[in-house]
Amino acid sequence: MSRLQRIIFISLLVAQGVVIGLVENMIPYPFAFAPGAKLGLANLITIIALFTMPKKDSFLLIWLRLILTTLLGGTVSTFLYSMSGSLLSYFGMSLVKQLGPKRVSIIGISAAGGFLHNVGQLITASWIAQSWSVMLYLPVLSFFGILSGIAIGIAANYLLRRVETLRRFQIDYERQTKVKWRSDSE
């Protein structure tokens, strides 16, 4: 992939992530008994980035998405929560991805990311509240984070198989890394 193609691809994914994030922020929380629990739809872009571009580029994408989403509709506290969740989720998914396609699927990696995103946000909440009692909320958020991660993983899997442009970027990335996440039947 040329440098220009890479920049355009990153830009398009950042734009999509920002739009998805802003739209999701407008939706009321779907779980009345779990305030703050959201679907995390913008994490779909992170999963796609993990499987179509080098770590340096996907890390840049996350920072650009965080900064732009905050500038367009957030506050300092939303930035802190989003940043801690996104970074812990990203590094955790990158580590789990190292296990390889024989041990973990895209859906499993996404589920781990959903869980870790909530852990990161609760650590930030504990720091802000100066109390670890906030972590008592972890079991509830973990359940929803893992479910959301599974749903996002299924969606990412589908998009990586069905959207020709994403398939091409994934194939190019797999050639570079010499790790194949697609099955031969695709």
N, CA and C atoms as an extended XYZ file, in Angstrom:
558
Properties=species:S:1:pos:R:3:atomname:S:1:resname:S:1:resid:I:1 pbc="F F F"
N         0.852       -1.164        0.000 N   MET     1
C         0.000        0.000        0.000 CA  MET     1
C         0.904        1.236        0.000 C   MET     1
N         0.566        2.179       -0.833 N   SER     2
C         1.370        3.396       -0.928 CA  SER     2
C         1.125        4.285        0.298 C   SER     2
N         1.998        5.248        0.469 N   ARG     3
C         1.873        6.175        1.605 CA  ARG     3
C         0.560        6.940        1.526 C   ARG     3
N         0.185        7.381        0.337 N   LEU     4
C        -1.059        8.122        0.164 CA  LEU     4
C        -2.266        7.250        0.485 C   LEU     4
N        -2.260        6.011        0.018 N   GLN     5
C        -3.359        5.093        0.336 CA  GLN     5
C        -3.467        4.876        1.843 C   GLN     5
N        -2.331        4.739        2.490 N   ARG     6
C        -2.307        4.523        3.938 CA  ARG     6
C        -2.901        5.721        4.672 C   ARG     6
N        -2.513        6.930        4.272 N   ILE     7
C        -3.023        8.154        4.909 CA  ILE     7
C        -4.522        8.294        4.673 C   ILE     7
N        -4.963        8.019        3.457 N   ILE     8
C        -6.399        8.106        3.153 CA  ILE     8
C        -7.181        7.070        3.950 C   ILE     8
N        -6.658        5.851        4.042 N   PHE     9
C        -7.337        4.794        4.787 CA  PHE     9
C        -7.449        5.152        6.269 C   PHE     9
N        -6.362        5.629        6.859 N   ILE    10
C        -6.391        6.053        8.264 CA  ILE    10
C        -7.405        7.175        8.444 C   ILE    10
N        -7.388        8.148        7.549 N   SER    11
C        -8.305        9.285        7.639 CA  SER    11
C        -9.760        8.845        7.562 C   SER    11
N       -10.055        7.940        6.649 N   LEU    12
C       -11.427        7.448        6.519 CA  LEU    12
C       -11.873        6.702        7.767 C   LEU    12
N       -11.006        5.865        8.311 N   LEU    13
C       -11.364        5.140        9.529 CA  LEU    13
C       -11.530        6.089       10.713 C   LEU    13
N       -10.661        7.094       10.816 N   VAL    14
C       -10.798        8.079       11.896 CA  VAL    14
C       -12.139        8.798       11.763 C   VAL    14
N       -12.457        9.244       10.560 N   ALA    15
C       -13.722        9.949       10.332 CA  ALA    15
C       -14.913        9.068       10.688 C   ALA    15
N       -14.867        7.813       10.285 N   GLN    16
C       -15.964        6.901       10.610 CA  GLN    16
C       -16.057        6.686       12.115 C   GLN    16
N       -14.925        6.518       12.769 N   GLY    17
C       -14.922        6.329       14.216 CA  GLY    17
C       -15.477        7.536       14.957 C   GLY    17
N       -15.108        8.737       14.505 N   VAL    18
C       -15.604        9.960       15.132 CA  VAL    18
C       -17.119       10.074       14.950 C   VAL    18
N       -17.589        9.851       13.740 N   VAL    19
C       -19.038        9.945       13.476 CA  VAL    19
C       -19.794        8.908       14.305 C   VAL    19
N       -19.313        7.674       14.307 N   ILE    20
C       -19.980        6.623       15.096 CA  ILE    20
C       -19.976        7.007       16.577 C   ILE    20
N       -18.853        7.498       17.074 N   GLY    21
C       -18.752        7.897       18.475 CA  GLY    21
C       -19.700        9.026       18.829 C   GLY    21
N       -19.782       10.034       17.958 N   LEU    22
C       -20.671       11.168       18.223 CA  LEU    22
C       -22.143       10.747       18.171 C   LEU    22
N       -22.478        9.898       17.211 N   VAL    23
C       -23.859        9.408       17.122 CA  VAL    23
C       -24.199        8.577       18.357 C   VAL    23
N       -23.277        7.728       18.776 N   GLU    24
C       -23.529        6.899       19.957 CA  GLU    24
C       -23.691        7.748       21.213 C   GLU    24
N       -22.957        8.869       21.299 N   ASN    25
C       -23.089        9.757       22.449 CA  ASN    25
C       -24.469       10.410       22.508 C   ASN    25
N       -25.138       10.519       21.374 N   MET    26
C       -26.477       11.114       21.343 CA  MET    26
C       -27.565       10.128       21.760 C   MET    26
N       -27.245        8.849       21.720 N   ILE    27
C       -28.215        7.821       22.069 CA  ILE    27
C       -28.257        7.704       23.590 C   ILE    27
N       -29.461        7.691       24.184 N   PRO    28
C       -29.523        7.500       25.639 CA  PRO    28
C       -28.959        6.127       26.013 C   PRO    28
N       -28.459        6.029       27.239 N   TYR    29
C       -27.896        4.759       27.690 CA  TYR    29
C       -28.954        3.666       27.587 C   TYR    29
N       -28.647        2.581       26.900 N   PRO    30
C       -29.647        1.538       26.679 CA  PRO    30
C       -29.936        0.673       27.903 C   PRO    30
N       -29.068        0.728       28.907 N   PHE    31
C       -29.234       -0.149       30.060 CA  PHE    31
C       -29.493        0.697       31.299 C   PHE    31
N       -30.763        0.832       31.678 N   ALA    32
C       -31.132        1.679       32.817 CA  ALA    32
C       -30.509        1.173       34.118 C   ALA    32
N       -30.354       -0.135       34.262 N   PHE    33
C       -29.807       -0.689       35.494 CA  PHE    33
C       -28.283       -0.688       35.497 C   PHE    33
N       -27.671       -0.241       34.406 N   ALA    34
C       -26.207       -0.147       34.332 CA  ALA    34
C       -25.834        1.202       33.716 C   ALA    34
N       -25.980        2.281       34.479 N   PRO    35
C       -25.676        3.609       33.935 CA  PRO    35
C       -24.244        3.692       33.416 C   PRO    35
N       -24.101        4.295       32.272 N   GLY    36
C       -22.777        4.428       31.673 CA  GLY    36
C       -22.423        3.305       30.723 C   GLY    36
N       -23.135        2.188       30.785 N   ALA    37
C       -22.850        1.067       29.882 CA  ALA    37
C       -23.361        1.412       28.492 C   ALA    37
N       -22.457        1.380       27.534 N   LYS    38
C       -22.822        1.659       26.145 CA  LYS    38
C       -22.309        0.532       25.270 C   LYS    38
N       -22.750        0.528       24.035 N   LEU    39
C       -22.354       -0.537       23.121 CA  LEU    39
C       -20.904       -0.417       22.657 C   LEU    39
N       -20.359        0.773       22.616 N   GLY    40
C       -18.971        0.944       22.184 CA  GLY    40
C       -18.797        0.713       20.694 C   GLY    40
N       -19.731        1.216       19.909 N   LEU    41
C       -19.720        0.968       18.468 CA  LEU    41
C       -18.469        1.493       17.768 C   LEU    41
N       -17.900        2.574       18.279 N   ALA    42
C       -16.694        3.132       17.650 CA  ALA    42
C       -15.506        2.178       17.769 C   ALA    42
N       -15.582        1.230       18.704 N   ASN    43
C       -14.501        0.249       18.835 CA  ASN    43
C       -14.438       -0.699       17.642 C   ASN    43
N       -15.483       -0.721       16.849 N   LEU    44
C       -15.475       -1.483       15.595 CA  LEU    44
C       -14.316       -1.006       14.716 C   LEU    44
N       -14.098        0.287       14.704 N   ILE    45
C       -13.016        0.862       13.894 CA  ILE    45
C       -11.659        0.410       14.437 C   ILE    45
N       -11.532        0.330       15.758 N   THR    46
C       -10.270       -0.124       16.355 CA  THR    46
C        -9.969       -1.563       15.961 C   THR    46
N       -10.984       -2.421       16.011 N   ILE    47
C       -10.790       -3.828       15.633 CA  ILE    47
C       -10.374       -3.920       14.161 C   ILE    47
N       -11.052       -3.184       13.309 N   ILE    48
C       -10.703       -3.201       11.887 CA  ILE    48
C        -9.264       -2.714       11.697 C   ILE    48
N        -8.883       -1.676       12.431 N   ALA    49
C        -7.516       -1.158       12.323 CA  ALA    49
C        -6.488       -2.195       12.770 C   ALA    49
N        -6.786       -2.929       13.828 N   LEU    50
C        -5.848       -3.949       14.318 CA  LEU    50
C        -5.555       -5.031       13.281 C   LEU    50
N        -6.517       -5.264       12.383 N   PHE    51
C        -6.360       -6.346       11.410 CA  PHE    51
C        -6.072       -5.867        9.993 C   PHE    51
N        -5.886       -4.553        9.821 N   THR    52
C        -5.624       -4.048        8.469 CA  THR    52
C        -4.433       -3.109        8.382 C   THR    52
N        -3.817       -2.765        9.513 N   MET    53
C        -2.698       -1.818        9.447 CA  MET    53
C        -1.686       -2.089       10.557 C   MET    53
N        -0.467       -1.612       10.373 N   PRO    54
C         0.571       -1.791       11.394 CA  PRO    54
C         0.190       -1.114       12.715 C   PRO    54
N         0.813       -1.561       13.800 N   LYS    55
C         0.511       -1.035       15.138 CA  LYS    55
C         0.673        0.473       15.215 C   LYS    55
N         1.723        0.982       14.605 N   LYS    56
C         1.984        2.423       14.646 CA  LYS    56
C         0.795        3.195       14.057 C   LYS    56
N         0.273        2.719       12.945 N   ASP    57
C        -0.852        3.395       12.293 CA  ASP    57
C        -2.145        3.242       13.085 C   ASP    57
N        -2.381        2.049       13.631 N   SER    58
C        -3.618        1.851       14.398 CA  SER    58
C        -3.573        2.650       15.702 C   SER    58
N        -2.383        2.795       16.290 N   PHE    59
C        -2.246        3.604       17.500 CA  PHE    59
C        -2.505        5.079       17.185 C   PHE    59
N        -1.991        5.552       16.064 N   LEU    60
C        -2.261        6.921       15.619 CA  LEU    60
C        -3.763        7.122       15.405 C   LEU    60
N        -4.396        6.154       14.787 N   LEU    61
C        -5.839        6.224       14.535 CA  LEU    61
C        -6.608        6.403       15.848 C   LEU    61
N        -6.243        5.651       16.870 N   ILE    62
C        -6.939        5.757       18.160 CA  ILE    62
C        -6.777        7.154       18.750 C   ILE    62
N        -5.567        7.682       18.729 N   TRP    63
C        -5.343        9.024       19.282 CA  TRP    63
C        -6.111       10.078       18.503 C   TRP    63
N        -6.087       10.001       17.174 N   LEU    64
C        -6.824       10.973       16.369 CA  LEU    64
C        -8.323       10.902       16.646 C   LEU    64
N        -8.834        9.686       16.753 N   ARG    65
C       -10.264        9.507       17.042 CA  ARG    65
C       -10.619       10.079       18.412 C   ARG    65
N        -9.786        9.804       19.412 N   LEU    66
C       -10.036       10.325       20.760 CA  LEU    66
C       -10.035       11.847       20.782 C   LEU    66
N        -9.031       12.437       20.187 N   ILE    67
C        -8.899       13.897       20.203 CA  ILE    67
C       -10.043       14.557       19.443 C   ILE    67
N       -10.335       14.071       18.246 N   LEU    68
C       -11.400       14.688       17.452 CA  LEU    68
C       -12.776       14.510       18.093 C   LEU    68
N       -13.052       13.344       18.639 N   THR    69
C       -14.342       13.119       19.289 CA  THR    69
C       -14.493       14.049       20.492 C   THR    69
N       -13.419       14.238       21.242 N   THR    70
C       -13.464       15.143       22.389 CA  THR    70
C       -13.665       16.584       21.939 C   THR    70
N       -12.945       16.998       20.920 N   LEU    71
C       -13.080       18.374       20.434 CA  LEU    71
C       -14.478       18.657       19.880 C   LEU    71
N       -15.093       17.651       19.276 N   LEU    72
C       -16.400       17.863       18.648 CA  LEU    72
C       -17.585       17.638       19.578 C   LEU    72
N       -17.372       17.030       20.710 N   GLY    73
C       -18.536       16.801       21.565 CA  GLY    73
C       -18.226       16.224       22.916 C   GLY    73
N       -17.084       16.569       23.467 N   GLY    74
C       -16.727       15.985       24.748 CA  GLY    74
C       -16.185       17.012       25.716 C   GLY    74
N       -15.781       16.513       26.860 N   THR    75
C       -15.183       17.337       27.905 CA  THR    75
C       -13.868       16.690       28.314 C   THR    75
N       -13.171       17.346       29.228 N   VAL    76
C       -11.910       16.791       29.706 CA  VAL    76
C       -12.157       15.444       30.386 C   VAL    76
N       -13.221       15.355       31.171 N   SER    77
C       -13.479       14.087       31.864 CA  SER    77
C       -13.850       12.982       30.877 C   SER    77
N       -14.637       13.296       29.846 N   THR    78
C       -14.958       12.250       28.860 CA  THR    78
C       -13.698       11.821       28.124 C   THR    78
N       -12.782       12.768       27.888 N   PHE    79
C       -11.514       12.415       27.250 CA  PHE    79
C       -10.720       11.460       28.133 C   PHE    79
N       -10.654       11.757       29.434 N   LEU    80
C        -9.900       10.889       30.346 CA  LEU    80
C       -10.488        9.484       30.387 C   LEU    80
N       -11.806        9.395       30.490 N   TYR    81
C       -12.448        8.076       30.523 CA  TYR    81
C       -12.244        7.333       29.199 C   TYR    81
N       -12.456        8.033       28.108 N   SER    82
C       -12.289        7.398       26.791 CA  SER    82
C       -10.848        6.986       26.554 C   SER    82
N        -9.920        7.853       26.926 N   MET    83
C        -8.508        7.564       26.711 CA  MET    83
C        -8.072        6.337       27.513 C   MET    83
N        -8.419        6.300       28.788 N   SER    84
C        -7.973        5.173       29.614 CA  SER    84
C        -8.595        3.870       29.123 C   SER    84
N        -9.883        3.905       28.787 N   GLY    85
C       -10.533        2.703       28.273 CA  GLY    85
C        -9.967        2.275       26.936 C   GLY    85
N        -9.801        3.226       26.040 N   SER    86
C        -9.306        2.905       24.694 CA  SER    86
C        -7.881        2.377       24.709 C   SER    86
N        -7.017        3.018       25.488 N   LEU    87
C        -5.615        2.591       25.501 CA  LEU    87
C        -5.442        1.224       26.148 C   LEU    87
N        -6.111        0.994       27.287 N   LEU    88
C        -5.998       -0.324       27.911 CA  LEU    88
C        -6.588       -1.396       26.996 C   LEU    88
N        -7.705       -1.075       26.379 N   SER    89
C        -8.341       -2.007       25.453 CA  SER    89
C        -7.416       -2.301       24.262 C   SER    89
N        -6.842       -1.262       23.689 N   TYR    90
C        -5.963       -1.421       22.526 CA  TYR    90
C        -4.749       -2.292       22.856 C   TYR    90
N        -4.067       -1.963       23.963 N   PHE    91
C        -2.873       -2.738       24.317 CA  PHE    91
C        -3.237       -4.172       24.688 C   PHE    91
N        -4.365       -4.333       25.370 N   GLY    92
C        -4.813       -5.679       25.717 CA  GLY    92
C        -5.160       -6.500       24.483 C   GLY    92
N        -5.875       -5.888       23.543 N   MET    93
C        -6.216       -6.606       22.311 CA  MET    93
C        -4.967       -6.933       21.508 C   MET    93
N        -4.008       -6.018       21.500 N   SER    94
C        -2.749       -6.289       20.793 CA  SER    94
C        -2.017       -7.478       21.408 C   SER    94
N        -2.023       -7.553       22.735 N   LEU    95
C        -1.390       -8.690       23.411 CA  LEU    95
C        -2.127       -9.993       23.132 C   LEU    95
N        -3.445       -9.974       23.231 N   VAL    96
C        -4.230      -11.185       22.979 CA  VAL    96
C        -4.058      -11.623       21.523 C   VAL    96
N        -3.969      -10.658       20.623 N   LYS    97
C        -3.787      -10.966       19.202 CA  LYS    97
C        -2.476      -11.716       18.959 C   LYS    97
N        -1.478      -11.472       19.820 N   GLN    98
C        -0.187      -12.151       19.691 CA  GLN    98
C        -0.310      -13.664       19.853 C   GLN    98
N        -1.404      -14.130       20.472 N   LEU    99
C        -1.617      -15.575       20.617 CA  LEU    99
C        -1.793      -16.251       19.260 C   LEU    99
N        -2.234      -15.492       18.278 N   GLY   100
C        -2.359      -16.019       16.926 CA  GLY   100
C        -3.736      -16.577       16.615 C   GLY   100
N        -4.010      -16.743       15.323 N   PRO   101
C        -5.339      -17.174       14.873 CA  PRO   101
C        -5.716      -18.600       15.260 C   PRO   101
N        -4.739      -19.420       15.638 N   LYS   102
C        -5.067      -20.791       16.049 CA  LYS   102
C        -5.584      -20.852       17.478 C   LYS   102
N        -5.305      -19.821       18.271 N   ARG   103
C        -5.695      -19.829       19.683 CA  ARG   103
C        -6.821      -18.860       20.014 C   ARG   103
N        -7.001      -17.829       19.220 N   VAL   104
C        -8.020      -16.819       19.521 CA  VAL   104
C        -8.582      -16.266       18.209 C   VAL   104
N        -9.845      -15.912       18.233 N   SER   105
C       -10.495      -15.362       17.041 CA  SER   105
C       -10.606      -13.843       17.154 C   SER   105
N       -11.014      -13.217       16.082 N   ILE   106
C       -11.262      -11.778       16.086 CA  ILE   106
C       -12.338      -11.457       17.122 C   ILE   106
N       -13.323      -12.333       17.236 N   ILE   107
C       -14.406      -12.125       18.198 CA  ILE   107
C       -13.866      -12.203       19.629 C   ILE   107
N       -12.984      -13.138       19.902 N   GLY   108
C       -12.377      -13.251       21.229 CA  GLY   108
C       -11.520      -12.045       21.568 C   GLY   108
N       -10.784      -11.559       20.592 N   ILE   109
C        -9.954      -10.369       20.802 CA  ILE   109
C       -10.841       -9.172       21.110 C   ILE   109
N       -11.934       -9.038       20.387 N   SER   110
C       -12.866       -7.937       20.608 CA  SER   110
C       -13.528       -8.034       21.982 C   SER   110
N       -13.885       -9.247       22.409 N   ALA   111
C       -14.485       -9.437       23.743 CA  ALA   111
C       -13.501       -9.015       24.834 C   ALA   111
N       -12.227       -9.376       24.659 N   ALA   112
C       -11.201       -8.953       25.620 CA  ALA   112
C       -11.105       -7.427       25.643 C   ALA   112
N       -11.195       -6.818       24.469 N   GLY   113
C       -11.154       -5.365       24.388 CA  GLY   113
C       -12.335       -4.714       25.085 C   GLY   113
N       -13.521       -5.295       24.933 N   GLY   114
C       -14.706       -4.761       25.606 CA  GLY   114
C       -14.561       -4.801       27.118 C   GLY   114
N       -14.027       -5.907       27.622 N   PHE   115
C       -13.793       -6.043       29.062 CA  PHE   115
C       -12.757       -5.027       29.539 C   PHE   115
N       -11.625       -4.956       28.843 N   LEU   116
C       -10.530       -4.079       29.264 CA  LEU   116
C       -10.885       -2.600       29.156 C   LEU   116
N       -11.744       -2.272       28.205 N   HIS   117
C       -12.191       -0.881       28.080 CA  HIS   117
C       -12.874       -0.443       29.376 C   HIS   117
N       -13.736       -1.301       29.906 N   ASN   118
C       -14.430       -0.981       31.158 CA  ASN   118
C       -13.475       -0.937       32.343 C   ASN   118
N       -12.495       -1.832       32.361 N   VAL   119
C       -11.503       -1.821       33.439 CA  VAL   119
C       -10.763       -0.485       33.430 C   VAL   119
N       -10.334       -0.044       32.254 N   GLY   120
C        -9.625        1.231       32.142 CA  GLY   120
C       -10.463        2.398       32.614 C   GLY   120
N       -11.732        2.407       32.250 N   GLN   121
C       -12.607        3.501       32.669 CA  GLN   121
C       -12.838        3.479       34.179 C   GLN   121
N       -12.983        2.292       34.746 N   LEU   122
C       -13.198        2.207       36.194 CA  LEU   122
C       -11.952        2.584       36.986 C   LEU   122
N       -10.781        2.285       36.445 N   ILE   123
C        -9.542        2.717       37.102 CA  ILE   123
C        -9.483        4.242       37.127 C   ILE   123
N        -9.854        4.866       36.018 N   THR   124
C        -9.896        6.332       35.966 CA  THR   124
C       -10.933        6.870       36.938 C   THR   124
N       -12.102        6.249       36.994 N   ALA   125
C       -13.149        6.683       37.928 CA  ALA   125
C       -12.665        6.542       39.372 C   ALA   125
N       -11.946        5.470       39.660 N   SER   126
C       -11.406        5.276       41.009 CA  SER   126
C       -10.394        6.363       41.352 C   SER   126
N        -9.571        6.712       40.386 N   TRP   127
C        -8.576        7.761       40.583 CA  TRP   127
C        -9.252        9.112       40.820 C   TRP   127
N       -10.275        9.418       40.017 N   ILE   128
C       -10.994       10.689       40.166 CA  ILE   128
C       -11.743       10.725       41.494 C   ILE   128
N       -12.412        9.625       41.851 N   ALA   129
C       -13.194        9.575       43.092 CA  ALA   129
C       -12.321        9.342       44.327 C   ALA   129
N       -11.041        9.033       44.114 N   GLN   130
C       -10.122        8.727       45.206 CA  GLN   130
C       -10.637        7.575       46.072 C   GLN   130
N       -11.248        6.585       45.393 N   SER   131
C       -11.799        5.438       46.109 CA  SER   131
C       -11.853        4.235       45.181 C   SER   131
N       -11.430        3.080       45.710 N   TRP   132
C       -11.495        1.855       44.926 CA  TRP   132
C       -12.880        1.230       44.944 C   TRP   132
N       -13.802        1.794       45.709 N   SER   133
C       -15.157        1.223       45.773 CA  SER   133
C       -15.867        1.289       44.417 C   SER   133
N       -15.415        2.155       43.546 N   VAL   134
C       -15.977        2.240       42.200 CA  VAL   134
C       -15.807        0.906       41.465 C   VAL   134
N       -14.757        0.182       41.823 N   MET   135
C       -14.481       -1.098       41.162 CA  MET   135
C       -15.548       -2.158       41.456 C   MET   135
N       -16.411       -1.911       42.430 N   LEU   136
C       -17.519       -2.831       42.706 CA  LEU   136
C       -18.478       -2.922       41.515 C   LEU   136
N       -18.418       -1.936       40.656 N   TYR   137
C       -19.256       -1.881       39.466 CA  TYR   137
C       -18.698       -2.755       38.332 C   TYR   137
N       -17.483       -3.272       38.528 N   LEU   138
C       -16.802       -4.042       37.482 CA  LEU   138
C       -17.566       -5.283       37.015 C   LEU   138
N       -18.148       -6.095       37.880 N   PRO   139
C       -18.860       -7.272       37.371 CA  PRO   139
C       -20.003       -6.930       36.413 C   PRO   139
N       -20.758       -5.893       36.743 N   VAL   140
C       -21.877       -5.492       35.877 CA  VAL   140
C       -21.352       -4.981       34.540 C   VAL   140
N       -20.381       -4.070       34.595 N   LEU   141
C       -19.829       -3.526       33.356 CA  LEU   141
C       -19.071       -4.578       32.556 C   LEU   141
N       -18.441       -5.522       33.238 N   SER   142
C       -17.716       -6.590       32.533 CA  SER   142
C       -18.662       -7.427       31.691 C   SER   142
N       -19.790       -7.764       32.268 N   PHE   143
C       -20.779       -8.556       31.548 CA  PHE   143
C       -21.192       -7.844       30.256 C   PHE   143
N       -21.528       -6.561       30.379 N   PHE   144
C       -21.952       -5.806       29.199 CA  PHE   144
C       -20.788       -5.537       28.247 C   PHE   144
N       -19.605       -5.335       28.792 N   GLY   145
C       -18.430       -5.115       27.949 CA  GLY   145
C       -18.092       -6.329       27.109 C   GLY   145
N       -18.176       -7.503       27.717 N   ILE   146
C       -17.885       -8.736       26.972 CA  ILE   146
C       -18.956       -8.990       25.919 C   ILE   146
N       -20.232       -8.800       26.288 N   LEU   147
C       -21.311       -8.959       25.291 CA  LEU   147
C       -21.149       -7.986       24.134 C   LEU   147
N       -20.873       -6.747       24.477 N   SER   148
C       -20.667       -5.731       23.443 CA  SER   148
C       -19.455       -6.075       22.586 C   SER   148
N       -18.383       -6.532       23.222 N   GLY   149
C       -17.176       -6.931       22.494 CA  GLY   149
C       -17.448       -8.066       21.520 C   GLY   149
N       -18.267       -9.017       21.944 N   ILE   150
C       -18.631      -10.130       21.052 CA  ILE   150
C       -19.406       -9.607       19.853 C   ILE   150
N       -20.378       -8.721       20.106 N   ALA   151
C       -21.177       -8.152       19.007 CA  ALA   151
C       -20.297       -7.351       18.047 C   ALA   151
N       -19.396       -6.542       18.593 N   ILE   152
C       -18.480       -5.746       17.762 CA  ILE   152
C       -17.552       -6.670       16.979 C   ILE   152
N       -17.085       -7.736       17.609 N   GLY   153
C       -16.215       -8.708       16.929 CA  GLY   153
C       -16.925       -9.393       15.775 C   GLY   153
N       -18.179       -9.758       15.985 N   ILE   154
C       -18.969      -10.377       14.907 CA  ILE   154
C       -19.120       -9.400       13.749 C   ILE   154
N       -19.420       -8.140       14.071 N   ALA   155
C       -19.570       -7.117       13.024 CA  ALA   155
C       -18.255       -6.896       12.277 C   ALA   155
N       -17.147       -6.835       13.010 N   ALA   156
C       -15.839       -6.634       12.373 CA  ALA   156
C       -15.490       -7.816       11.482 C   ALA   156
N       -15.741       -9.012       11.981 N   ASN   157
C       -15.497      -10.220       11.198 CA  ASN   157
C       -16.279      -10.169        9.887 C   ASN   157
N       -17.531       -9.795        9.981 N   TYR   158
C       -18.396       -9.703        8.806 CA  TYR   158
C       -17.849       -8.661        7.816 C   TYR   158
N       -17.515       -7.484        8.324 N   LEU   159
C       -17.014       -6.419        7.447 CA  LEU   159
C       -15.689       -6.804        6.792 C   LEU   159
N       -14.805       -7.435        7.551 N   LEU   160
C       -13.512       -7.837        6.986 CA  LEU   160
C       -13.674       -8.899        5.908 C   LEU   160
N       -14.734       -9.665        5.973 N   ARG   161
C       -14.993      -10.675        4.939 CA  ARG   161
C       -15.728      -10.105        3.735 C   ARG   161
N       -16.658       -9.196        3.968 N   ARG   162
C       -17.594       -8.771        2.917 CA  ARG   162
C       -17.254       -7.462        2.213 C   ARG   162
N       -16.501       -6.575        2.851 N   VAL   163
C       -16.155       -5.294        2.225 CA  VAL   163
C       -14.823       -5.477        1.502 C   VAL   163
N       -14.883       -5.398        0.206 N   GLU   164
C       -13.723       -5.710       -0.637 CA  GLU   164
C       -12.496       -4.863       -0.292 C   GLU   164
N       -12.684       -3.573       -0.048 N   THR   165
C       -11.547       -2.704        0.278 CA  THR   165
C       -10.882       -3.153        1.576 C   THR   165
N       -11.684       -3.466        2.583 N   LEU   166
C       -11.114       -3.942        3.847 CA  LEU   166
C       -10.392       -5.261        3.653 C   LEU   166
N       -10.958       -6.142        2.833 N   ARG   167
C       -10.296       -7.429        2.549 CA  ARG   167
C        -8.930       -7.205        1.919 C   ARG   167
N        -8.866       -6.274        0.967 N   ARG   168
C        -7.581       -6.001        0.322 CA  ARG   168
C        -6.546       -5.472        1.308 C   ARG   168
N        -6.978       -4.540        2.172 N   PHE   169
C        -6.053       -4.018        3.180 CA  PHE   169
C        -5.641       -5.118        4.159 C   PHE   169
N        -6.578       -5.989        4.522 N   GLN   170
C        -6.255       -7.088        5.429 CA  GLN   170
C        -5.275       -8.060        4.767 C   GLN   170
N        -5.504       -8.393        3.514 N   ILE   171
C        -4.602       -9.301        2.800 CA  ILE   171
C        -3.203       -8.693        2.708 C   ILE   171
N        -3.126       -7.396        2.404 N   ASP   172
C        -1.846       -6.707        2.324 CA  ASP   172
C        -1.138       -6.723        3.684 C   ASP   172
N        -1.881       -6.465        4.739 N   TYR   173
C        -1.318       -6.477        6.096 CA  TYR   173
C        -0.858       -7.881        6.484 C   TYR   173
N        -1.627       -8.892        6.131 N   GLU   174
C        -1.248      -10.274        6.443 CA  GLU   174
C         0.019      -10.684        5.695 C   GLU   174
N         0.198      -10.182        4.485 N   ARG   175
C         1.433      -10.455        3.739 CA  ARG   175
C         2.636       -9.864        4.471 C   ARG   175
N         2.459       -8.655        5.001 N   GLN   176
C         3.555       -7.983        5.708 CA  GLN   176
C         3.898       -8.699        7.018 C   GLN   176
N         2.874       -9.113        7.756 N   THR   177
C         3.106       -9.718        9.075 CA  THR   177
C         3.311      -11.228        9.010 C   THR   177
N         2.949      -11.823        7.886 N   LYS   178
C         3.040      -13.274        7.686 CA  LYS   178
C         2.177      -14.062        8.666 C   LYS   178
N         1.076      -13.442        9.127 N   VAL   179
C         0.091      -14.100        9.991 CA  VAL   179
C        -1.257      -13.963        9.318 C   VAL   179
N        -1.868      -15.095        9.010 N   LYS   180
C        -3.112      -15.109        8.258 CA  LYS   180
C        -4.303      -15.339        9.190 C   LYS   180
N        -5.228      -14.362        9.224 N   TRP   181
C        -6.407      -14.437       10.085 CA  TRP   181
C        -7.646      -14.923        9.302 C   TRP   181
N        -7.558      -14.891        7.984 N   ARG   182
C        -8.681      -15.351        7.161 CA  ARG   182
C        -8.534      -16.839        6.897 C   ARG   182
N        -9.659      -17.514        6.736 N   SER   183
C        -9.577      -18.937        6.363 CA  SER   183
C        -9.444      -19.047        4.850 C   SER   183
N        -8.974      -20.185        4.367 N   ASP   184
C        -8.769      -20.367        2.929 CA  ASP   184
C       -10.075      -20.368        2.148 C   ASP   184
N       -11.189      -20.631        2.818 N   SER   185
C       -12.477      -20.687        2.119 CA  SER   185
C       -13.023      -19.302        1.802 C   SER   185
N       -12.394      -18.254        2.324 N   GLU   186
C       -12.901      -16.898        2.089 CA  GLU   186
C       -12.395      -16.350        0.773 C   GLU   186
